[in-house]
Amino acid sequence: MRASTMAYIAAAIGVACAATAAAVIAATPAPTDQATILNSGSTNTLGFKITVESGGRASSVMQNRAGIVQSSVHTFVLTSKQAAQFFTDLKAAKAAPSTEGACMKSASFGSSTHVTWQDWTSPDLQCPSENAAIKTLTADVSTIRTAAGISTFPLIHRSATDGPLHAGSPPPPK
């Protein structure tokens, strides 16, 4: 085989390899961004944990105040518009100055809701805020909670044999 033929073959192989590598790189999906919405629950309501990916895939699970799972994992999908808006609003809320503090809550039904994203945790979204970015994020979280099928007040269901509803109450007679 001639040297010029070998050079031509080597060049063709090199071009094919480069094209294949470029196609593999182009086909590799962008890393998925992820945020977690965590509601603490209260004495009388279950909390929840919702995980949202930037592509719209999401999952939720109900849990008690101690973080012990009380339901099976529920998967759902947000529209691409909802997911994009949520992550855009997260970025704005993270960049906004936060002077939020604690707020008064009911002892029986008060809970806290926070979003964790990229090493940042939002202020408690259950507390009123004057910050427009936090208000928008709170509305997004409400939309996502509804999409997950979680009611505003997911009550803890107790049977009569579960014992007292309030700490310190005597057990029911047997």
C-alpha positions as CSV (number, residue, x, y, z in Angstrom):
1,M,0.0,0.0,0.0
2,R,1.3,3.4,-0.9
3,A,2.2,6.0,1.8
4,S,-0.4,8.5,0.3
5,T,-3.2,5.9,0.5
6,M,-2.2,5.1,4.1
7,A,-2.2,8.8,5.0
8,Y,-5.6,9.2,3.4
9,I,-7.0,6.2,5.4
10,A,-5.5,7.6,8.7
11,A,-7.0,11.0,8.0
12,A,-10.4,9.5,7.3
13,I,-10.3,7.5,10.5
14,G,-9.3,10.6,12.5
15,V,-12.2,12.6,11.0
16,A,-14.6,9.8,11.8
17,C,-13.3,9.5,15.4
18,A,-13.6,13.3,15.9
19,A,-17.1,13.3,14.5
20,T,-18.2,10.4,16.7
21,A,-16.7,12.1,19.8
22,A,-18.5,15.4,18.9
23,A,-21.8,13.5,18.6
24,V,-21.3,11.8,21.9
25,I,-20.6,15.1,23.6
26,A,-23.6,16.7,22.0
27,A,-25.9,13.9,23.0
28,T,-24.8,13.9,26.6
29,P,-27.6,15.6,28.5
30,A,-26.9,18.7,30.6
31,P,-26.5,18.0,34.3
32,T,-29.9,18.0,36.0
33,D,-30.4,20.7,38.6
34,Q,-32.4,19.7,41.7
35,A,-34.2,21.4,44.5
36,T,-35.9,20.1,47.6
37,I,-39.1,21.5,49.2
38,L,-39.4,20.4,52.8
39,N,-42.4,21.0,55.0
40,S,-41.9,20.1,58.6
41,G,-45.5,19.2,59.4
42,S,-47.0,19.9,62.8
43,T,-48.6,18.2,65.8
44,N,-51.7,17.5,63.7
45,T,-50.5,17.6,60.1
46,L,-48.1,15.6,58.1
47,G,-45.1,17.2,56.5
48,F,-43.8,16.5,53.0
49,K,-40.6,16.4,51.0
50,I,-40.8,17.2,47.3
51,T,-37.8,16.8,45.0
52,V,-37.9,18.7,41.7
53,E,-35.5,18.3,38.8
54,S,-34.9,21.1,36.3
55,G,-36.4,19.0,33.5
56,G,-39.7,18.7,35.4
57,R,-39.5,15.3,36.9
58,A,-40.5,15.4,40.6
59,S,-41.4,13.1,43.5
60,S,-43.0,13.6,46.8
61,V,-43.3,11.7,50.1
62,M,-45.3,12.4,53.2
63,Q,-43.4,12.4,56.5
64,N,-44.0,13.2,60.2
65,R,-42.2,15.9,62.2
66,A,-39.4,13.5,62.9
67,G,-38.8,13.0,59.2
68,I,-40.1,9.4,59.2
69,V,-41.7,8.5,55.9
70,Q,-45.5,8.0,56.2
71,S,-46.3,7.2,52.5
72,S,-44.9,5.6,49.4
73,V,-43.0,7.8,46.9
74,H,-45.3,9.6,44.5
75,T,-43.8,10.6,41.2
76,F,-45.2,13.3,38.9
77,V,-44.1,15.7,36.2
78,L,-44.3,19.4,36.0
79,T,-44.6,21.2,32.7
80,S,-41.3,22.4,31.3
81,K,-42.7,26.0,31.8
82,Q,-43.4,25.3,35.5
83,A,-40.0,23.8,36.1
84,A,-38.1,26.5,34.2
85,Q,-40.1,29.2,36.2
86,F,-39.4,27.5,39.5
87,F,-35.6,27.4,38.9
88,T,-35.6,31.0,37.6
89,D,-37.5,32.1,40.7
90,L,-35.1,30.1,42.9
91,K,-32.2,32.0,41.4
92,A,-33.9,35.3,42.0
93,A,-34.8,34.4,45.6
94,K,-31.3,33.2,46.3
95,A,-29.8,36.5,45.0
96,A,-32.3,38.7,46.9
97,P,-31.3,40.1,50.3
98,S,-33.1,38.2,53.0
99,T,-34.0,39.9,56.3
100,E,-36.8,37.3,57.0
101,G,-37.1,36.2,60.6
102,A,-39.4,33.8,62.5
103,C,-43.1,34.3,62.7
104,M,-45.9,33.3,65.1
105,K,-47.5,30.0,64.4
106,S,-50.2,27.8,65.9
107,A,-48.9,25.1,68.3
108,S,-51.1,22.5,66.7
109,F,-51.0,23.4,63.0
110,G,-47.9,25.6,62.6
111,S,-45.3,24.2,60.2
112,S,-42.3,25.4,58.3
113,T,-41.6,25.2,54.6
114,H,-38.1,25.7,53.1
115,V,-36.6,25.1,49.7
116,T,-33.0,23.9,49.5
117,W,-31.1,24.5,46.3
118,Q,-27.4,24.8,45.5
119,D,-26.2,25.0,49.1
120,W,-28.9,27.7,49.8
121,T,-31.9,27.3,52.0
122,S,-34.8,29.7,51.7
123,P,-36.4,31.5,54.6
124,D,-39.5,29.9,56.0
125,L,-42.1,30.3,53.3
126,Q,-44.9,29.9,55.8
127,C,-44.0,33.3,57.2
128,P,-45.2,36.5,55.5
129,S,-42.6,38.2,53.4
130,E,-42.2,41.7,51.9
131,N,-39.6,40.4,49.5
132,A,-41.1,40.0,46.0
133,A,-38.8,37.2,45.1
134,I,-39.7,35.2,48.2
135,K,-43.4,35.8,47.5
136,T,-43.0,34.5,44.0
137,L,-41.1,31.4,45.3
138,T,-43.9,30.8,47.8
139,A,-46.5,30.8,45.0
140,D,-44.3,28.4,43.0
141,V,-44.1,26.0,45.9
142,S,-47.9,26.1,46.3
143,T,-48.3,25.2,42.6
144,I,-45.8,22.3,42.9
145,R,-47.5,21.1,46.1
146,T,-50.9,21.1,44.3
147,A,-49.3,19.2,41.3
148,A,-48.0,16.6,43.8
149,G,-51.6,16.1,45.0
150,I,-50.8,17.3,48.6
151,S,-53.6,19.2,50.3
152,T,-53.0,22.5,52.1
153,F,-53.4,20.8,55.5
154,P,-52.6,17.0,55.2
155,L,-54.1,15.9,58.6
156,I,-52.6,13.0,60.5
157,H,-55.2,10.2,60.6
158,R,-55.4,8.6,64.0
159,S,-57.7,5.8,65.0
160,A,-59.3,5.8,68.5
161,T,-56.8,3.1,69.6
162,D,-53.7,5.2,68.6
163,G,-53.7,6.9,72.0
164,P,-53.9,10.5,73.0
165,L,-53.9,13.3,70.5
166,H,-52.1,15.7,72.8
167,A,-48.9,15.2,74.8
168,G,-49.6,14.8,78.5
169,S,-53.2,13.5,78.0
170,P,-54.0,10.3,79.8
171,P,-54.5,7.2,77.6
172,P,-58.0,6.4,76.7
173,P,-59.7,3.8,79.0
174,K,-59.7,0.2,77.8
